[in-house]
Amino acid sequence: MTPSGYSAEAEGWRLVWDPSKASFPLLIGGADWAVELTAAEGSSLRSGLLRLQEQLGAIADQLMNEEMISLELESGGWWLGLDGEPGHWHLRCILIPAPGLRGWEGAWAPGAGLELARALEPLPL
């Protein structure tokens, strides 16, 4: 990562960090869509995803082989949902709008959500 920015992508997701775009420096996207977020929105999304992964990790060893899991978390203006197997899950995010502000909803296919969450971790949010 450089001060001028950072980008990463793989099948089903992409992420661009551009600090020169002061209002909306973070772009996240799925297979055929993208949205720009403020640094605060990105930071709270990253925190929520980390908490969701911690919850999954805490119960993963209690699940039977191929048992599916569904977890939800509402935090920092986000609703986050994770569905699937511990290492291969579908992610859904909803930015809950404050009065007069925009909202947003997106989803990633199994595998892509975990990769996006990992890509968010080193960002200077």
N, C-alpha and C positions, 0 to 999 in steps of 0.2 A: 504494500500500500504506500502511496506517495501522497504528499500534501496536495497534489493536483487532482487526486481522485483515485478511484478503484472501481473495477467492474469484474463481474464473474457471472457465468451462466453455464447451464447444462440443460439436458432435455427436460422441458417442462417448467423451467424457472430462469429468472435473471435478476441481477441486482447491479445498480450503478450508484456509487457514492461520488458526488461532485460538490465539494464544499464551496465552489464559486457561485453556486445557485443558492444564495442565502435563504430564501424563503422555503424552498423545497429541495434540499440537497440529496435526498434519497429516492431512488426509483426502484420499485420492486415489481416483478411481473410474473405471469404464468405463461402457458403455452401460446396464447393469442391475445394477451391484454397486459397493460402496465398501469401503474399509478405512482404519482410523486407524493412523498410524505415529508413533513417537517422533521427536523432532527429530533424534536421531542416525541413525535409520533413514532419514529423509528426506534428510539430508545425504549419507549414503553412497550412496543411490539417485541423487541428483542428480550426484554425482561420477562414478559409474559410467556414467550416461547421457551425460555430457559426454565421457568417455573413449571410449565406443562411437561417438559422433558424430564425434570426432576421427579414429578409425580409419577410419570410413566416408569422411570427407572426404579422407583421405590416399590412398585407392585409387579414389575415384569417377571421376577423370579417366582411369583405366586401363580402365574398363568400356566395353563396346560398348553402343550404343543398346538399350534394353529388356533389357539383361542383368540378371539377378537376383543378389542378394548375400545371403549369410547370415553374420552375425557373432555371436560369443558372447563373453561376458566374465564372469568370476567375481571379485568384488571387494567388500570391506567387508560381507560377509555376504549378498551378493546374487549371483544368477545372472541375467544379462540376455541376451536373444537378440533380434536384429534380422533380419528377413527381408523382402526386396522390392527395389525400385529405390531408388537413392540419395536421391531426394526424396520417396518415398512407400513407407513400410515399416510392417510389422506388428511390434509390440513385445510381448515376453513377459518377465515378471519373476517371480522366485522369491526370497522372503526365506528364506534358509536358517536354520532355527531353531538357536539355541544350546541346550544341554541344559536342559530344563525350561521353555523359552520357546516362544512360538507361531511358527509358520511361516505363510507366505502365498504364494499364486500368483495372478497376474492377467495379462490380455492386453488389448491395444488394437488396433483395426483400423488398416489403413493410413491414414496422415494423422493420426490421433488421438494416436499415440505421440509424434510429433515436436512437436505442439502442447503436449502435457503436459510434455515435457522443457523446452520453452521457458518454460512457465509456472512451472516449479520454479526456474529460474535466479535470479530476484531475491529469493527468500525468504531471510529472516534465519536460516538454519539453521546 
